[in-house]
Amino acid sequence: MEALRRFDGEYWRSLFDSRVGKTTWPYGSGVWSKKEWVLPVIDDDDIVSAFEGNSNLFWAERFGKHLVGMNDLWVKHCGISHTGSFKDLGMTVLVSQVNRLRKMNRPVVGVGCASTGDTSAALSAYCAAAGIPSIAFLPANRISIAQLVQPIANGAFQFDWQVPDWVIVPGGYSDFKPVKASDTFASAIQIGDPVSIDRAVYALKNSNGIVEEASEEELMDAMAMA
């Protein structure tokens, strides 16, 4: 913000224009050529970039006339970016910041996303370039082969797991009846009036769930095995 106060718009225009088309790291990127406005605190060595951005403008005269009645339509084509979509523009910043935090010994193990294709392709590519673990959750039968190939090509392991028949979650009882709480080693459940009881019962009923009761001995045996 200090830099924005010190310099006017003409200064920034001149600076950013001077970097267009250059290969000086990291300013060859359409994103990092504006580093001062994107992530000014990051060191150049921590940036993870594939020189994304700066994609061409294509003259689409016939397309413009036919669809929107424009005689001089130009289209920004992000499909020529590294992984084929504009998601590269944001992913370079995200993974660069993660790379920076990991080098600062922050407890960031990796990066994950749920995606229908483009985000997972960008995430896997940039994390692979930085050597950062990544995980992507992709919906079955709702992603193109081209989008699936990219994470695999970048070293992803496809688990292809199925939803389990049963999911065990600590919860309430379907027919709740107040009882006097007795002493228990599971101290966290000794709540006289739990605020989430209605939600717990609702979730139990609507998930066709079941409830199991554990004795104090079973609790301690399980704790010893944990």
C-alpha positions as CSV (number, residue, x, y, z in Angstrom):
1,M,0.0,0.0,0.0
2,E,2.9,2.3,0.7
3,A,4.0,1.9,-3.0
4,L,0.6,2.8,-4.2
5,R,0.6,6.0,-2.2
6,R,4.1,7.0,-3.4
7,F,3.6,6.4,-7.2
8,D,0.9,7.6,-9.6
9,G,-0.9,5.6,-12.3
10,E,1.6,6.7,-15.0
11,Y,4.4,5.2,-13.1
12,W,2.7,1.8,-12.8
13,R,1.6,1.8,-16.4
14,S,5.2,2.5,-17.5
15,L,6.6,-0.2,-15.2
16,F,4.2,-2.9,-16.2
17,D,4.5,-2.1,-19.9
18,S,8.3,-2.3,-19.7
19,R,8.0,-6.0,-18.6
20,V,5.7,-7.2,-21.3
21,G,7.3,-9.8,-23.5
22,K,10.5,-10.0,-21.3
23,T,12.0,-13.2,-20.1
24,T,13.5,-11.7,-16.9
25,W,12.3,-13.9,-14.0
26,P,9.6,-13.7,-12.9
27,Y,8.3,-10.8,-15.0
28,G,7.7,-12.8,-18.2
29,S,4.5,-14.0,-16.5
30,G,1.4,-11.9,-17.1
31,V,0.6,-12.3,-13.4
32,W,4.1,-11.7,-11.9
33,S,4.8,-8.8,-14.3
34,K,2.5,-7.0,-11.8
35,K,4.1,-8.5,-8.7
36,E,3.9,-5.3,-6.7
37,W,0.1,-5.5,-7.0
38,V,-0.2,-9.3,-6.6
39,L,2.1,-10.5,-3.8
40,P,4.8,-7.9,-3.1
41,V,6.3,-9.6,-0.1
42,I,7.3,-12.8,-1.9
43,D,10.9,-13.4,-3.0
44,D,11.5,-14.1,-6.7
45,D,13.1,-17.4,-5.8
46,D,9.9,-18.6,-4.1
47,I,7.6,-17.9,-7.1
48,V,6.3,-20.9,-9.0
49,S,5.4,-19.8,-12.6
50,A,5.0,-21.2,-16.1
51,F,5.0,-17.8,-17.6
52,E,1.2,-17.9,-17.6
53,G,-0.9,-15.0,-18.8
54,N,-0.1,-12.5,-21.6
55,S,-2.2,-14.6,-23.9
56,N,-3.1,-13.2,-27.3
57,L,-6.2,-11.2,-28.4
58,F,-7.8,-12.8,-31.4
59,W,-9.9,-10.7,-33.8
60,A,-13.3,-12.4,-34.0
61,E,-15.1,-10.2,-36.6
62,R,-17.6,-12.8,-37.9
63,F,-18.3,-14.1,-34.4
64,G,-19.0,-10.6,-33.1
65,K,-21.3,-9.7,-35.9
66,H,-23.3,-12.9,-35.8
67,L,-23.8,-13.1,-32.0
68,V,-23.6,-9.7,-30.5
69,G,-23.8,-7.3,-33.4
70,M,-20.2,-6.0,-32.9
71,N,-18.0,-5.2,-35.9
72,D,-14.7,-5.1,-34.0
73,L,-14.7,-7.9,-31.4
74,W,-11.5,-9.2,-29.9
75,V,-11.3,-12.3,-27.8
76,K,-8.9,-13.1,-25.0
77,H,-7.9,-16.7,-25.4
78,C,-6.7,-18.3,-22.2
79,G,-6.8,-21.7,-23.7
80,I,-3.2,-21.4,-24.7
81,S,-2.1,-21.2,-21.1
82,H,0.1,-23.9,-19.6
83,T,-2.8,-26.2,-18.5
84,G,-5.4,-24.9,-21.0
85,S,-7.4,-22.5,-18.8
86,F,-7.4,-19.2,-17.0
87,K,-7.1,-21.1,-13.7
88,D,-3.3,-21.0,-14.1
89,L,-3.5,-17.2,-13.4
90,G,-4.7,-17.8,-9.8
91,M,-2.9,-21.0,-9.2
92,T,0.6,-19.6,-9.7
93,V,-0.1,-17.2,-6.9
94,L,-1.6,-19.8,-4.6
95,V,1.2,-22.3,-5.0
96,S,3.8,-19.6,-4.8
97,Q,2.5,-18.5,-1.5
98,V,2.4,-22.1,-0.3
99,N,5.9,-22.6,-1.5
100,R,6.9,-19.4,0.5
101,L,5.2,-20.6,3.7
102,R,6.8,-24.0,3.5
103,K,10.2,-22.5,3.1
104,M,9.4,-20.5,6.2
105,N,8.8,-23.8,8.0
106,R,5.1,-23.1,8.4
107,P,3.1,-26.4,8.9
108,V,1.6,-26.5,5.4
109,V,1.8,-30.2,4.3
110,G,0.2,-29.7,0.8
111,V,-2.6,-28.3,-1.2
112,G,-6.0,-29.8,-2.0
113,C,-9.0,-29.0,-4.1
114,A,-12.4,-30.3,-5.2
115,S,-12.7,-29.8,-8.9
116,T,-14.5,-30.7,-12.1
117,G,-11.3,-30.4,-14.1
118,D,-9.6,-27.1,-14.8
119,T,-8.6,-26.3,-11.2
120,S,-7.3,-29.8,-10.6
121,A,-5.2,-29.6,-13.8
122,A,-3.7,-26.3,-12.7
123,L,-3.1,-27.4,-9.1
124,S,-1.4,-30.6,-10.1
125,A,0.9,-28.9,-12.6
126,Y,2.1,-26.1,-10.4
127,C,2.5,-28.3,-7.3
128,A,4.5,-30.8,-9.3
129,A,6.7,-28.0,-10.5
130,A,7.3,-26.9,-6.9
131,G,7.6,-30.4,-5.5
132,I,4.6,-29.8,-3.2
133,P,2.2,-32.6,-2.4
134,S,-1.4,-32.1,-3.8
135,I,-4.6,-33.9,-3.7
136,A,-7.6,-33.4,-6.0
137,F,-11.1,-34.8,-5.6
138,L,-12.8,-35.3,-9.0
139,P,-16.4,-36.3,-9.6
140,A,-16.8,-39.7,-11.4
141,N,-18.0,-39.5,-15.0
142,R,-18.1,-35.7,-14.9
143,I,-14.7,-34.8,-16.1
144,S,-13.2,-35.0,-19.6
145,I,-10.3,-37.3,-20.5
146,A,-8.2,-34.2,-21.3
147,Q,-8.7,-32.8,-17.8
148,L,-8.1,-36.2,-16.2
149,V,-4.9,-36.8,-18.1
150,Q,-3.2,-33.7,-16.8
151,P,-3.1,-34.6,-13.1
152,I,-2.0,-38.1,-14.0
153,A,0.7,-36.8,-16.3
154,N,2.0,-34.6,-13.5
155,G,2.5,-37.6,-11.3
156,A,-0.9,-38.0,-9.6
157,F,-1.9,-41.4,-8.2
158,Q,-5.6,-42.2,-9.0
159,F,-7.2,-43.9,-6.0
160,D,-10.7,-44.2,-7.7
161,W,-12.3,-45.1,-4.4
162,Q,-15.9,-45.8,-3.8
163,V,-18.2,-44.4,-1.1
164,P,-18.2,-46.9,1.8
165,D,-21.4,-48.7,2.8
166,W,-21.2,-47.3,6.3
167,V,-19.7,-44.2,7.8
168,I,-19.2,-44.3,11.6
169,V,-19.6,-40.9,13.2
170,P,-20.0,-40.2,17.0
171,G,-23.5,-38.8,17.4
172,G,-26.8,-38.7,19.3
173,Y,-29.7,-41.1,19.8
174,S,-32.8,-41.3,17.5
175,D,-35.2,-41.2,20.4
176,F,-33.6,-38.8,22.8
177,K,-34.5,-39.2,26.5
178,P,-32.9,-37.1,29.2
179,V,-30.7,-39.0,31.6
180,K,-28.5,-38.1,34.4
181,A,-24.9,-37.9,33.2
182,S,-22.6,-40.2,35.2
183,D,-18.8,-40.1,35.5
184,T,-16.9,-41.1,32.4
185,F,-13.4,-41.0,31.0
186,A,-14.8,-39.4,27.9
187,S,-15.0,-36.0,29.6
188,A,-15.8,-34.1,26.4
189,I,-19.3,-35.7,26.2
190,Q,-20.3,-34.6,29.7
191,I,-22.5,-31.8,28.5
192,G,-25.8,-31.3,30.2
193,D,-27.6,-29.6,27.3
194,P,-25.7,-30.0,24.1
195,V,-26.5,-27.3,21.6
196,S,-26.3,-29.6,18.6
197,I,-28.6,-32.3,19.8
198,D,-31.4,-31.4,17.3
199,R,-29.0,-31.4,14.4
200,A,-27.5,-34.7,15.5
201,V,-30.9,-36.4,15.8
202,Y,-32.0,-34.9,12.4
203,A,-28.8,-36.1,10.7
204,L,-29.2,-39.6,12.3
205,K,-32.8,-40.0,11.1
206,N,-32.1,-38.7,7.6
207,S,-29.0,-40.8,7.0
208,N,-30.7,-44.0,8.1
209,G,-28.0,-44.2,10.7
210,I,-27.6,-46.4,13.8
211,V,-26.3,-45.8,17.3
212,E,-24.0,-48.0,19.3
213,E,-23.3,-47.6,23.0
214,A,-19.8,-48.2,24.4
215,S,-19.1,-49.1,28.0
216,E,-16.3,-47.4,30.0
217,E,-14.2,-50.6,29.6
218,E,-14.6,-50.5,25.8
219,L,-13.7,-46.8,25.8
220,M,-10.5,-47.4,27.7
221,D,-9.6,-50.4,25.6
222,A,-10.0,-48.4,22.4
223,M,-8.0,-45.5,23.9
224,A,-5.2,-47.8,24.7
225,M,-5.1,-49.0,21.1
226,A,-5.2,-45.5,19.6
